[in-house]
Amino acid sequence: MRRGFKTEAERLADRTRTELGLQPDAHMPIRDLAAHLDIKIHPADHLVDRADLEELDELQHGAFSAATFHLPGGRTVIVCNPLSEIGRTNSDIAHEIAHVLLNHEIREIQQLAGHTFFTCNPEQEEEANWLAGCLLLPRPLLLREAYAASTPDVIAAKHHVSVPMARYRLNASGVLLQVQRSRSNRSARQ
């Protein structure tokens, strides 16, 4: 990621969460953010046969998670995989919202098993992953959970995200290291 992006993303997530009236350490109801941004969410089986989605998932598990479509009239729709668990779906929706907030452009069209997919470049995917994490699990929330010794499984269940998202944010944000140092400093002073 480009220099300074992580800080910019943290600030953008803070502003976005503030617009929703959320406290810095509050749970993010991602569908509320989508509604606030006038983004509609639809499960893919409302558009294609569920059997086709199941076939694709058998061919390559996780090949389709979610996609954003910018429709005529300025409408934006996120289509998500109904086969995914709710935590994964929320993480996927946050990722797609991050692409929208960052004004990412579609890079290329790919085909798999007769299905068409639109992709962004790898740097934009990393940026969307980071911002999605900031939206769903901001540092103040992660700090509170880390001081409470919450595991990624507990955080994921409590905040309706995927376990990989919770683990990623705990590790990549530096929160675990910050809490460990704080506890070590506190022990050294006692």
Buried (B, 14 or more C-beta within 10 A) or exposed (E): EEEEBBEBBBEBBBEBBEEBEBEBBBBBBBBEBBEBBEBEBEBBBEEEEEEBBEEBBEEEEEBBBBBBBEEEEEEBBBBBBBBBEEBBBBBBBBBBBBBBBBEBEBEEEEEEEEBEEEEBEEEBBBBBBBBBBBBBBBBBBBBEBBEEEBEBEBBBBEBBBBBEBBBBBBEEBEBBEBBEEEEEEEEEEE
